[in-house]
Amino acid sequence: MTGVNPVTLRAWERRYGLIRPQRTPKGHRLYTERDIDRINQILVLLDRGIPISQARQVLDEDDTDTAATATETVDPGEDTWSGFLTRMRTAVTVYDEQALSECYEEACSLFAPSQVQQHLLAPLYRQFPADGTADDQAARAFLHSWLRTTLSTRLHHRCRRAAGPRVLLAPMERHADDIPVLLLGLQLIDHGFRTVLLGCAVDTDALATAARQSGAESVVLWTGGETAGSTALDRLAAEVPVFIAGNTDSLQGNGERLTLVDGDDTAAAVRAVDAHHNQRQSA
């Protein structure tokens, strides 16, 4: 119901005393509607950048001003992320799915999901390039499978909480890597965008139809760099704002109406979409 893994819930209970579920005679946890509301409140605080260690104080004070004025981005530092990355890379290289999941859930129990995606998952995936050694390619395939399941599950749960502008998200190439697309989708949701995800590439006419019928206020596309042209996309951009992120080298100088965000940083694409919609609202 909340999209929070049981391991994370237990960490919030034991380490921070954030929730106190009842127990059955056999020791099973029973969560009430009030517990669920509190878990959702915790997720909101994490999205705002409030560290889990401060969440209880904010909730106990029941002071929305405290939450609103708290530090927006709390960076635990490079050493912390480096430690998590080392543990997760080790788990990948020995194909230990349980250790990989436990490390990920530990990070999620401490930091905002957007931080974990940006500082942990995306860098981890880049450490196993598609054109790497045979060992790296096998490890990448294992990591890809784990990431696809983990990110898809989290995206499914978190999309229920978004209430902002609707965004249509899709890859541009038929055989595009879907992990950056899933990471981008989660970051859009974390910023409040109601994200409609197309699991594979479709032609421009289909994108236009999907945008109209879904009520999307913008279209976000991810490219791996194999995009041929932009004339049709430029026509689409006459109807709805189109943002293209990823390897946009082949599109530079083309498509007058397109907004290009080059590079592997999916957060940069989210910032561009966010800035556009904020500008529209202020206008």
NUDREN-781141 format. One line per 3 residues: their letters; for each residue x, y, z of N, C-alpha, C. Coordinates in steps of 0.02 Angstrom, whole numbers, plus 50000, padded with zeros to 5 digits. Atoms other than C-alpha are relative to their C-alpha. Last residue first. Example, Ala and Ser with C-alpha at 12.3 -4.5 7.8 and 13.67 -1.06 7.14 Angstrom:
REM residues 2
SA) 49958:49941:49997:50684:49947:50357:49961:50055:50037  50045:49941:50000:50615:49775:50390:50045:50060:50000
REM end
This chain:
REM residues 283
ASQ) 50026:49958:50054:50154:51651:49191:49924:50004:50003  49990:49930:49980:50206:51583:49361:49974:50048:49948  50046:49984:49945:50127:51415:49318:50007:50073:50022
RQN) 50068:49996:50026:50212:51407:49149:49951:50020:50055  50005:49938:50039:50381:51449:49225:49929:50009:49972  50002:49945:49952:50359:51314:49356:49993:50067:49965
HHA) 50067:49998:49973:50315:51192:49217:49993:50054:50054  50050:49981:50051:50472:51232:49120:49931:50007:50030  49993:49928:50012:50584:51230:49273:49949:50024:49949
DVA) 50027:49964:49941:50519:51058:49323:50002:50075:49989  50073:50006:50003:50548:50987:49149:49968:50040:50056  50023:49963:50058:50727:51053:49147:49924:49999:49994
RVA) 49996:49928:49985:50760:50995:49325:49975:50042:49942  50056:49984:49955:50696:50822:49282:50001:50074:50016  50061:50000:50040:50814:50813:49133:49940:50019:50042
AAT) 49999:49939:50040:50961:50863:49242:49937:50006:49957  50024:49945:49958:50914:50727:49367:49999:50066:49962  50073:49995:50008:50933:50598:49229:49971:50056:50042
DDG) 50031:49978:49938:51120:50634:49225:49925:50009:49990  50029:50056:49965:51186:50529:49081:49961:50019:50063  49962:50031:49945:51217:50677:48968:49962:49945:50035
DVL) 49951:50050:50017:51127:50799:48852:50035:49973:50062  49962:50003:49938:50965:50888:48895:50051:49944:49992  49952:50055:49993:50884:50941:48732:50038:50006:50065
TLR) 49955:49983:49945:50725:51047:48725:50046:49940:50012  49981:50052:49952:50643:51028:48555:50045:50028:50055  50046:49998:49942:50555:51172:48466:50020:49950:50054
EGN) 50001:49935:49968:50693:51212:48341:49959:50001:50064  50061:49996:49960:50724:51031:48298:49997:50064:50040  50062:50018:50035:50902:51008:48242:49940:50009:50046
GQL) 50009:49957:50059:51062:51094:48297:49938:49984:49960  49977:49932:49989:51108:50952:48415:49994:50040:49935  50056:49953:50006:51001:50800:48377:50021:50072:50008
SDT) 50026:50002:50068:51139:50675:48340:49944:50049:49989  49953:49973:50048:51230:50725:48499:49971:50004:49930  50036:49961:50050:51076:50696:48609:50046:50028:49946
NGA) 49949:49984:50050:51147:50556:48716:49967:50035:49941  49955:50055:50016:51023:50560:48861:50055:50022:49953  49943:50007:49955:50874:50675:48873:50042:49940:49980
IFV) 49962:50060:50018:50744:50738:48750:50063:49998:50042  49934:50000:49970:50609:50858:48810:50035:49935:49981  49963:50063:50005:50454:50890:48705:50070:50010:50027
PVE) 49928:49995:49990:50327:51027:48745:50034:49932:50001  49985:50009:49929:50155:50986:48671:50075:50005:50009  50061:50014:49963:50071:51026:48504:50012:49998:50076
AAL) 50046:49945:50013:50212:51112:48409:49935:49991:50039  49986:49947:49952:50330:50990:48494:49958:50062:49988  50034:50017:49937:50248:50851:48394:50009:50056:50051
RDL) 50072:49990:50011:50300:50939:48233:49961:49984:50064  50010:49928:50000:50478:50951:48298:49927:50017:49988  50004:49980:49930:50470:50766:48338:49989:50075:50006
ATS) 50066:50020:49974:50428:50730:48156:49991:50021:50072  50052:49961:50034:50578:50832:48097:49931:49983:50028  50042:49967:49951:50697:50760:48228:49943:50039:49969
GAT) 50020:49932:50018:50807:50636:48140:49950:50028:50049  49982:49980:50068:50906:50475:48158:49983:50074:49986  50055:49966:50031:50908:50438:48345:50021:50028:49933
EGG) 50009:50029:50066:51044:50314:48391:49943:50034:49961  49955:49969:50049:51112:50413:48539:49991:49974:49930  49933:50027:49991:51043:50314:48686:50048:50026:49948
TWL) 49966:50028:50058:50889:50422:48690:50069:49975:50018  49931:50016:49984:50764:50459:48828:50032:49967:49939  49973:50058:50035:50603:50550:48787:50072:49989:50021
VVS) 49929:50008:49985:50499:50667:48894:50024:49935:49969  49975:50066:50019:50330:50728:48830:50075:49999:50014  49935:50001:50032:50239:50874:48911:50019:49928:49984
EAG) 49981:49931:50011:50067:50924:48974:50070:50007:49972  49931:49982:49980:50002:50747:48957:50014:50073:49982  50000:49933:49972:49812:50734:48946:50069:50023:50022
SQR) 49981:50003:49929:49821:50546:48926:49996:50068:50033  50049:50040:49963:49724:50548:48762:50015:49995:50074  50067:49970:50000:49821:50692:48687:49953:49961:50045
AAT) 49997:49936:49964:49994:50631:48739:49931:50032:50004  49996:50014:49928:49956:50452:48686:50000:50064:50041  50064:50027:49979:49898:50510:48514:49999:49987:50075
ALA) 50048:49945:50000:50051:50620:48491:49932:49977:50024  49984:49957:49943:50166:50479:48544:49949:50057:50005  50024:50034:49940:50079:50362:48422:50013:50041:50062
DTD) 50073:49995:50002:50105:50487:48281:49970:49966:50062  50021:49934:49978:50289:50503:48332:49924:50008:50001  49987:49946:50047:50326:50319:48320:49967:50065:50024
VAC) 50054:49999:50050:50333:50205:48472:50014:50058:49953  50004:49944:50046:50479:50157:48586:49940:49991:49952  49957:50007:50059:50451:50034:48727:49988:50059:49953
GLL) 49945:50047:49989:50382:50029:48904:50046:49990:49941  50006:50047:50055:50277:50187:48886:50061:49954:50003  49941:50032:50029:50272:50270:49056:49981:49953:49944
VTR) 50027:50054:50041:50136:50394:49107:50059:49969:49963  49961:50025:50057:50209:50500:49246:49966:49941:49967  50037:50061:50015:50104:50606:49363:50028:49972:49935
FGH) 50031:50008:50066:50238:50732:49408:49963:49933:49995  50072:49988:50001:50265:50765:49593:49966:49991:49933  50011:49927:50006:50454:50787:49594:49926:50016:49991
DIL) 49976:49970:49938:50476:50609:49659:49991:50075:50000  50052:50012:49949:50368:50553:49512:50020:50032:50067  50057:49956:50018:50490:50634:49390:49944:49993:50051
QLG) 49982:49932:49980:50634:50551:49482:49946:50050:49982  50004:49994:49927:50550:50382:49470:50017:50071:50023  50070:50002:49981:50522:50401:49283:49991:50008:50075
LLL) 50029:49935:50016:50702:50453:49254:49927:50004:50021  49972:49952:49952:50766:50300:49345:49971:50069:49988  50032:50012:49935:50647:50191:49243:50025:50048:50054
VPI) 50069:49977:50006:50706:50270:49080:49962:49991:50066  50003:49927:49994:50888:50252:49131:49929:50028:49995  49982:49979:49932:50855:50066:49162:50002:50076:50007
DDA) 50057:49974:49963:50760:50036:48998:50017:50023:50071  49991:50024:49931:50911:50020:48884:49945:50031:50043  49966:49957:49952:50845:50059:48710:50006:49966:50068
HRE) 49962:50044:49955:50803:49923:48586:50038:50040:50052  50036:50063:49990:50664:50013:48493:50035:49955:50050  49979:50055:50044:50746:50182:48514:49965:49935:50019
MPA) 50005:49981:50070:50664:50340:48583:50017:49942:49953  49935:50003:50034:50623:50281:48759:49992:50018:49927  49988:50058:50043:50459:50344:48833:50072:50000:49976
LLV) 49929:50020:50002:50388:50464:48963:50009:49938:49958  49993:50063:50037:50222:50557:48953:50074:49986:49991  49944:50003:50047:50205:50688:49089:50001:49932:49967
RPG) 49990:50067:50030:50049:50736:49187:50054:50003:49946  50014:50005:50072:50063:50892:49293:50015:49930:49974  49983:49942:50041:50063:50867:49482:49982:49991:49927
AAR) 50061:49962:50014:49974:50743:49595:50013:50061:49957  49987:49939:50039:50100:50604:49624:49935:50034:49982  49994:49942:49957:50061:50484:49766:50011:50064:49962
RCR) 50065:49985:49970:49994:50339:49663:50002:50065:50040  50039:49959:50047:50150:50343:49554:49932:50018:50029  49991:49929:49988:50251:50285:49706:49957:50043:49954
HHL) 50028:49978:49936:50186:50107:49709:50002:50077:50006  50071:50018:49997:50212:50065:49525:49967:50026:50064  50036:49953:50042:50377:50159:49519:49925:49987:50003
RTS) 50002:49936:49965:50443:50060:49667:49961:50052:49959  50043:50007:49941:50396:49895:49585:49993:50067:50037  50069:50005:50024:50470:49946:49417:49951:49995:50059
LTT) 50023:49934:50021:50630:50006:49501:49928:49998:49977  50002:49954:49943:50660:49844:49596:49970:50067:49981  50052:50022:49953:50614:49725:49453:49992:50051:50057
RLW) 50065:49996:50034:50714:49820:49321:49943:49981:50048  50022:49931:50004:50858:49847:49440:49932:50006:49968  50019:49978:49932:50875:49663:49482:49972:50071:49999
SHL) 50060:50037:49981:50871:49610:49298:49976:50023:50069  50056:49974:50040:50995:49746:49249:49935:49966:50021  50021:49937:49969:51111:49696:49392:49940:50030:49963
FAR) 50029:50016:49935:51119:49517:49328:49973:50063:50034  50064:50033:50015:51146:49574:49148:49964:49981:50065  50048:49949:50022:51278:49697:49207:49932:49969:49987
AAQ) 50021:49966:49940:51368:49557:49301:49948:50054:49983  50044:50047:49964:51373:49454:49142:49973:50033:50063  50062:50007:50039:51439:49602:49042:49951:49952:50036
DDA) 50042:49940:49990:51567:49646:49176:49933:49993:49964  50026:50001:49931:51636:49469:49178:49953:50058:50013  50051:50053:49996:51649:49467:48988:49970:49996:50070
TGD) 49974:50068:50004:51740:49633:48994:49943:49950:50003  49946:50018:49955:51652:49797:48960:50025:49929:49990  49943:50022:50041:51550:49852:48809:50060:49981:50043
APF) 50022:50053:50046:51385:49859:48903:50058:49973:49958  50018:49979:50068:51467:49957:49043:49983:49941:49955  50000:50062:50039:51459:49894:49224:49979:50016:49928
QRY) 49937:50035:49987:51510:50042:49333:50005:49934:49961  49948:49976:50047:51372:50144:49251:50066:49965:50011  50014:50028:50067:51242:50038:49341:50054:50021:49950
LPA) 49986:50072:49999:51319:50079:49510:49990:49969:49932  49927:50012:50005:51324:50265:49470:50018:49926:50000  49974:49979:50065:51136:50264:49431:50075:49991:49994
LLH) 50021:50046:50053:51088:50161:49583:50029:50019:49932  49984:50070:49989:51189:50253:49716:49983:49956:49939  49933:50010:49974:51199:50442:49707:50021:49927:50005
QQV) 49950:49958:50032:51050:50483:49595:50071:49982:50021  49998:50012:50072:50933:50341:49640:50057:50038:49967  49975:50068:50010:50976:50346:49825:50005:49985:49925
QSP) 49928:50000:49986:50956:50535:49829:50030:49931:49986  49967:49964:50055:50786:50527:49744:50075:50002:50009  49994:50043:50059:50731:50392:49867:50036:50034:49942
AFL) 50056:49991:50047:50768:50508:50014:50011:49955:49939  49998:49941:50042:50897:50439:50136:49940:50002:49953  49963:49944:49973:50911:50323:50284:49992:50064:49961
SCA) 50025:49986:49933:50785:50183:50255:50033:50061:50031  50067:49970:50005:50819:50189:50069:49971:50017:50068  49991:49932:50025:51005:50158:50100:49933:50037:49996
EEY) 49968:49962:49946:50965:50007:50207:50009:50072:49979  50053:49983:49953:50843:49946:50074:50029:50039:50059  50044:49950:50030:50980:49953:49943:49947:50023:50049
CES) 49962:49937:50001:51104:49861:50053:49957:50057:49972  49994:49976:49931:50976:49725:50090:50037:50066:50003  50064:49972:49978:50930:49708:49906:50004:50028:50071
LAQ) 50013:49941:50040:51110:49683:49850:49936:50035:50023  49956:49947:49974:51146:49563:49992:49989:50065:49963  50022:49982:49933:50994:49459:49943:50042:50056:50029
EDY) 50059:49957:50005:51036:49463:49756:49976:50022:50070  50035:50009:49937:51212:49394:49781:49941:50049:50002  50068:50018:50017:51283:49377:49606:49958:49984:50062
VTV) 50007:50069:49977:51464:49379:49667:49928:49976:49991  49947:50041:50029:51506:49533:49562:49998:49927:50025  50013:50014:50071:51338:49612:49602:50052:49951:49972
ATR) 50057:50045:50004:51358:49596:49791:49985:49981:49927  49977:50066:49979:51532:49672:49780:49943:49949:49994  49961:50027:50055:51462:49817:49679:50025:49930:50017
MRT) 50045:50023:50052:51328:49842:49811:50038:49972:49940  50038:50058:49978:51451:49847:49954:49956:49973:49945  49953:50057:49995:51570:49964:49863:49963:49937:50020
LFG) 49983:50022:50067:51428:50080:49812:50046:49939:50001  50058:50037:50028:51362:50089:49990:50017:49972:49931  50007:50063:49963:51534:50136:50055:49942:49958:49975
SWT) 49947:50045:50023:51561:50264:49917:49995:49933:50036  50021:50030:50063:51392:50342:49957:50052:49951:49974  50058:50042:49987:51443:50366:50139:49977:49966:49935
DEG) 49978:50062:49967:51617:50428:50095:49942:49952:50012  49973:50049:50048:51548:50552:49968:50020:49934:50033  49928:49998:50014:51443:50646:50094:50023:49943:49956
PDV) 49962:50035:49948:51275:50623:50181:50075:50000:49986  49953:50044:50033:51198:50758:50070:50043:49966:50053  49950:50020:49951:51044:50835:50148:50045:49948:49968
TET) 49958:50053:50025:50941:50930:50022:50054:49984:50051  50031:50033:50058:50792:51035:50070:50041:49942:49976  49953:50003:50055:50850:51079:50245:49972:49960:49943
ATA) 49942:50043:49988:50697:51106:50352:50045:49999:49939  49939:49959:49996:50586:51257:50319:50062:49958:50014  49991:49959:50059:50436:51160:50253:50066:50038:50001
ATD) 49984:50041:50058:50449:51021:50381:50016:50043:49939  49934:50029:49988:50458:51143:50527:50022:49959:49940  49951:49948:50014:50315:51245:50454:50070:49972:50010
TDD) 49985:50000:50071:50211:51086:50447:50051:50053:49982  49992:49930:50020:50222:51069:50635:50020:50001:49927  50059:49988:50042:50158:50904:50702:49998:50071:49975
EDL) 50019:49931:49991:50293:50916:50835:49937:50018:49961  50024:49992:49932:50299:50728:50841:49978:50071:50014  50067:50030:49993:50311:50717:50652:49971:50011:50069
VQR) 50047:49960:50041:50456:50840:50638:49929:49973:50009  50008:49935:49968:50550:50759:50782:49948:50042:49963  50042:50009:49941:50520:50585:50710:49986:50067:50035
AQS) 50071:50007:50017:50583:50635:50538:49956:49995:50062  50037:49941:49976:50750:50703:50598:49925:49992:49990  49984:49989:49929:50849:50538:50589:49962:50060:50029
IPI) 50043:50042:49960:50759:50496:50426:50013:50011:50074  49972:50065:49984:50844:50643:50343:49955:49961:50047  49990:50004:49927:50732:50784:50277:50027:49930:50017
GRD) 49930:49998:49982:50760:50801:50090:50014:49997:50074  49979:49930:49991:50584:50850:50043:50074:50006:50019  50000:49967:50066:50554:50676:49972:50023:50072:50005
LLV) 49940:50022:50035:50606:50605:50141:50005:50032:49931  49943:49966:49969:50473:50712:50227:50065:49980:49965  50003:49930:50021:50339:50652:50106:50061:50037:50027
LIQ) 49978:49998:50069:50391:50471:50134:50000:50071:49973  49927:50008:50000:50377:50495:50321:50027:50005:49930  49972:49936:49978:50200:50563:50300:50076:49997:50000
NIR) 50005:49954:50057:50156:50407:50198:50027:50069:50017  49949:50022:50048:50221:50298:50339:49999:50046:49939  49935:49977:49975:50117:50399:50464:50056:49980:49952
DID) 49996:49928:50010:49959:50375:50361:50068:50027:50022  49991:49989:50072:49993:50188:50352:50005:50075:49986  49930:50017:50017:50018:50180:50541:50014:50015:49926
RET) 49958:49946:49974:49853:50273:50567:50074:49988:49985  50005:49945:50048:49765:50150:50453:50043:50059:50023  50065:49967:50002:49830:50013:50569:49999:50053:49945
YLR) 49997:49928:50013:49979:49898:50542:49929:50028:49994  50065:49979:50026:49982:49726:50624:50002:50076:49993  50017:49930:49995:50154:49648:50649:49932:50014:49968
HGK) 50006:49966:50065:50166:49461:50676:49979:50072:50010  49947:49951:50013:50226:49406:50848:49997:50035:49933  49942:50035:50028:50128:49244:50870:50055:50049:49979
PTR) 49970:50045:49950:50003:49325:50989:50062:49964:49975  50044:50056:49987:49980:49461:50857:50031:49957:50054  49974:50067:50012:50079:49621:50872:49945:49948:50013
QPR) 50022:50049:49950:50033:49804:50858:50027:49931:49981  50057:50043:50017:50136:49919:50748:49982:49954:50058  50005:50051:49947:50246:50053:50827:49940:49955:49985
ILG) 50065:50034:50000:50308:50172:50694:50001:49946:50052  50047:49959:50038:50447:50302:50696:49931:49970:49997  50063:49996:49963:50545:50220:50837:49947:50040:49964
YRR) 50022:49930:49991:50709:50264:50749:49934:50007:50039  49945:49953:49994:50813:50105:50746:49977:50070:50019  49951:50018:49949:50683:49972:50782:50052:50055:50012
EWA) 50029:50017:49935:50529:50041:50693:50054:49990:50053  50032:49939:49973:50609:50133:50548:49972:49987:50069  49946:49955:49980:50724:49983:50521:49971:50064:50030
RLT) 49972:50025:49937:50574:49865:50524:50057:50045:50025  50048:49988:49946:50485:49970:50394:50028:49977:50067  49997:49929:49983:50640:49969:50284:49953:50016:50057
VPN) 49936:49990:49967:50652:49779:50288:50007:50073:50022  50003:50020:49929:50465:49769:50250:50066:50010:50038  49981:50069:49987:50493:49868:50088:49996:49983:50074
VGT) 49941:50005:49958:50399:50032:50071:50014:49926:50016  49941:50009:50041:50281:50046:49922:50064:49994:50040  49957:49941:49996:50144:50119:50032:50061:49996:49955
M) 50041:49939:50000:50000:50000:50000:50042:50063:50000
REM end
